[in-house]
Amino acid sequence: MSSSARLPFLAVGHTARDEFPDGRWRLGGSALYGAATAAKLGADVTLVTRAGPNEREALETLCEELGITVHTLASDVTTTFGFTYDPAGRRTLRLRARAAPITRPDVGRRIRAPKAVLLASIAGELDRSLFAPWSGAKRVLAAQGLLRSFAADGTVVATPWTDYADLLPKVDAVVVSEEDRADWSAWMRYAAVVVTQAERGSDVHRATGTSHVPAFAVVEVIDQTGAGDAFAAGLALGLAEALPLIEAATFASAAASFAVEGLGMSRLADRARVWKRMRG
């Protein structure tokens, strides 16, 4: 895999404000985690997102620190999730605020032609216009937000994805977690489907068959938030660098393994450390 020091990488999706029972909050969202991963791996990353006025400064400061060019679209609110935990430690996620969708005209001509595009949904925010072709780019969809609806109190409810046959032919691969409980068996008629399985690795499903990609051993699991997003970004980058699908997924698995070793984005690794882990 050749070095792609400045391969142009575009991530699109909402930034999230994640709120915890003790009053803490942090920035998150699949697009931000994916953009951070790609930046650590040496890509020239542009993030197009929405965030409200209360989080905008923190987002732009974080992106500056990470080397991400961020275009923060106007919004009254940041998409906000509240996290609560039962006595057994099981998490419940509730939507407290949601920003407006993002469209292709919102992206417009803000960036030079990307070679890798990560479409990263957390709350159904990706307008269908974003799935129009990006000339010469490899496109990966992180589909979590397309598999969600929200109850009256904001509780996240797993929901079937109904228009997958319209959208999947317009991407190269779709990434979901086994926790999303998606009925993905028909999806692989249209695109490669990667189902991540935490410490058990991932399965890559294609019309021609299924391949397993192992996970990589980690020092310690601290926080699994964002690991799937790191995987999706690594996959898009690998494909853009002309790696075959399984090799790109293996690279993505190694990149994602660092995400769980610290809180938030603190342990994301550069390319040299990812390659070192791959070589064992």
N, C-alpha and C positions, 0 to 999 in steps of 0.2 A: 504494500500500500504506500503510494508515494505521498510525500508531505503536501498538504494543501494549505500552505501558510495563510493565504488570504482568499480562499474559495468563498464566493459570495453566498451567504446563507440567509434566508428569510424565515422568520417565525411570526405567525399571525394567531392571535387569540386574546381573550381577556386576561388582564392581570387580576389576581384574586387578593382579597384581604381575608386572611384566615384568623378568626377570633377564638380564643380559648377561655375556659371557665374561670381562670384566675385573672382575667382582664388583659392578658397579653395578646398581641396580634403580630402577624408577620405577613410580608408579601409572598404570594405564591402564584399558582396557576401554571398549567402545562406549557403555555407559550414562553413564559418567563424562565421556567426551569430548563426547557429545551434550548432557549437562546443562550442561557448561561453555560450549558454543557458544550454547545457548539463553539462558543467563544473560548472556553478553556482548551478546546481541542484545536484551536488555531484558525478557525474560520473568521471571515469578515461578516459579522452578524448584524442584521437589522431586525428589530422587533417592532411590529405595528400592533398596538394594543389600545385598550381604553382603561382609563383610571380617573377617579374623581379628584377634586381639588385637595382633599385631605391626605391623599396618598401620593399625589403626583411628584412632589419634591423628593420623597423617599425613594420612589421608583427611579427617577432620573438620576439621583445620586448613586444608587446601586448599579444601574446600568453603566454609568461612567466608570465606576470602580471595576466592573467586569469587562470593559472594553466593548460594550454593545451600543450601537447607534439606535436610539429609541425614538419612535414617533408616537407620542401619546395623544390619541384622539380625544376631543372634548367629550366630557361626560359629567353629569351631575353627581354620579355615585361610582364607586368601584364595586364590581361584583364581589359580594361578601358572603362568606360561609361561617356559621357558628359550629364549633365542635363541642359535643358533650359526651360524657363517658358514663356507662353504668358500672355497678360494683365489680362486674367481671372484667372490666376494661374494654368492653365493646363500644365502638365509636358510633355516634349518630351525627349526621351532617345535615344542617339546615341552611337553606338559602335565605339570607336576610336582605340582600339588595342585588339587583342585576342591572348592569349597564346595557346600552343599546347594542344591537348586532354590529358586526364589522362587514363592510362590503368591498368588492374589488375597487370601486372608485375611491374608497377611503385609502387604499394602498396607493393607487394611482401610479405616478411616476416618481415616487419618493426614493426608490432605490434603483441601482443598475441591475441588469438582468441577473436574477439569482440562478445558481446552479443546483441548489438544494432548497426545497420549500417544506416547512413543517406547518401544517394546518392543525392547530391544537385547541380542541373544544373542551370547555368546562361547564358551559351552561347553554348549549345550543346557539352560541353567538355567531357561528360562521355562516354568513349569507351564502346562498348557492352560487352567487356570482364569483366567489373565490375559487371555485372549482374549474373555472375556465382555464385553458392551457397556459402554462408558463413555459415559453419556448426554451427547449433544451434543458429544463430543470427536472430533477428527480423529486417526486412529491410523496410525502408520507403524512398520513392522517392519524393523529392521536384522537380516538373517537369517543372518549369517555363521556363528553358532554352531549353527544348525540344519543346516548343510551340512558338519559335521565329525564324525568319530569319531576314536578315539585308539588307536594300536597299543600293544602291551604295554610298550614303552619310553616311551610318551607322545607319540610322533611324531604330529602332526596329519595325518589322512588325509581327503581330499575324499570325501564320502559323499552319495549322493542323498537328497533330502528326500522322505519317503514320504507324509506326511499333510498336504501342502500344501492339498489340496482341502477339508480340514476347517477349516483355520485362516485361509487367505487371504480367504474371504468376510467375515471379522470385522475386517479392516483396510482402510484406504483405499489404501495403497501399500506395496510391499516394495522394499527397497534392497539390492542385492548388487553386489559388484565383479566385473569380468570375470575377475579372478584366482581367484575362487571356483569357476570352471569348472562353474557350476550349469546343469542342463538346465531352464531356466526357460520354455521355449516354451509349455508348457501352463498356466503360472501366470496368464497375462494373461486367461484366461477368468474369473478370480475377483477380481482386483485389478490396479491399475496396477503394472507392474514397471519399476523404474529400475535400469539396469546402468551403474555408473560405470566410466569408462575413463581415469582419471588426467588427463594433460594433453590428452587428446582429447575431454574432456567426458563426456557421458552420453547414453544412449538411453532414452527413455521409451516403453515398450511397453504398448499397450492393445488390447482386442479390435478396436477400430476402426482401428488402425494404429500406426505408430512415428514418433516425432518425435525429432530430435537437439537436444540442448541443449549449446552450446559451453562449453568451459572459459574461464576468464579468465586473462589474462596475469599472471604473478607476478614479483616482484622477483628471487627466487632460490629454488630448491627445496632446502630443508635437510633436511626430515624429512616423509615422506608419511604417517606413522602418524597415524591419527585423521581423515584427510581425509574418508573415506567416512562416518564417524560424524557429523562436522560437517555433511555434506550431508544426512544423514537427519534431523538435528535442524532444520536450516533448512527442509527440505521440510515437516515436521510443523508448524512455526510458520507457514509461508506458507499452508498449507492451512487452518489454524485461523483465519487472518485473511481467509479467503474469497478468496484468490487462485486463479485457474484453475490447473490442474495444471502446465501448461508454464511459466507465470509463477512459480509456487512453486518449480519445479525450477531455474529461472534464478536466483532469489534464493538457493536452496540452493547452487548452483554458485559464486556469488560469495562466499558465506560460507565455503565449503570451501576456496576458493583461498588464504585467509589461513592456514589450518591448516598448509600445507606450508612456510611461510616461516620457521619457527623450530622449535626442539625442543619436543616435547610440546605444551602448550597455550599457550605463551608468546606466540604471534602471533595468536591468535584476535581477531577484530575486532568492534567495536561496530557498531550499525546504521548510523550516519552514514558510517563508512568503507566498509561494504559497499555502501551506495547510491552513494557516490562512485565506487567501482570499477565498478559497473554502468553508471553514466552515462558512463564513459570519461574 
